[in-house]
Amino acid sequence: MKFISTNIVSKGSKKSILPGFGLSMGFSITYLSLLILLPLSAVFIYAAGISWTKFWSIIMSERVLASYALSFGASLVAALINVLFGFIVAWVLSRYKFPGKRLIDALIDLPFALPTAVAGIALTTLYAHKGWLGSILEPLGIHVAYAPLGIVVALTFIGLPFVVRTIQPILMELEPDTEEAAASLGASRISVFIRVILPGLYPALLTGFALAFARGVGEYGSVVFISGNMPMSTEVAPLLIMTKLEQFDYVGAATISSVMLVISFILLLVTNYLQWRLSRRIN
């Protein structure tokens, strides 16, 4: 009995080697507040200084609605494209060995290191009517530069690494034993992929989609050159915000930014909830 009671006391009094929860939590909240919450709060406070009528008239103007539709629509299309082709790239890099694999793997991270303005200039030069690809596509009626399609191309370029780097570690951790067992039982390659491999990738696919989508919504540098910046046609919301700032219309810029923040936060919240549900279902 004495040994048992001593053992229980020692277990109950065992301390974690990690820093205390209170200290680490306080530091995290302070850091996030100074870095994220305070600047975002300033946008809402600035926008709240106007009347509801003026606020509504700004966000419901035809030009602002067109910029919202283009920003979120192009980001959605680009994120979906990246989920499909980013998965293929991650699959090839994770499952096969071939010459030049390390070079291709390094090129995936290039949009991370490359200034977005440089990417925009390069894409515009490439897809302009006299560019290498533009001179081939425009006679076919496919206009990329200075068109909404060019915005999708730019957002796809800057969003690809988010999808590949999210899916690649999951693919590398998947054990081949389950796949081999399913194949030995007569399952076809398509069945193994759909029923064995794909279910475990759903959370990673959704995370990669959310990251690429969020990155595209706020993108400015790579889009400003290839879009042409035509109001009601190729003007994205971040560009419209910069235009308002250049015109010293700080209230208008803060109002448009606040709406984008709310919409983006709701979409990311829904995405995180779906990811949590999928993770629970898989586990």
Secondary structure, DSSP 8 states (H G I E B T S, - for coil): -HHHHHHHHHHHT---SS--HHHHHHHHHHHHIIIIIHHHHHHHHHHTTS-HHHHHHHHTSHHHHHHHHHHHHHHHHHHHHHHHHHHHHHHHHHH---TTHHHHHHHHTHHHHS-HHHHHHHHHHHHSTTSTTHHHHGGGT---TTSHHHHHHHHHHHHHHHHHHHHHHHHHHS-HHHHHHHHHTT--HHHHIIIIIHHHHHHHHHHHHHHHHHHHHT--HHHHHHS---TTTT--HHHHHHHHHHTT-HHHHHHHHHHHHHHHHHHHHHHHHHHHHHHHHH-
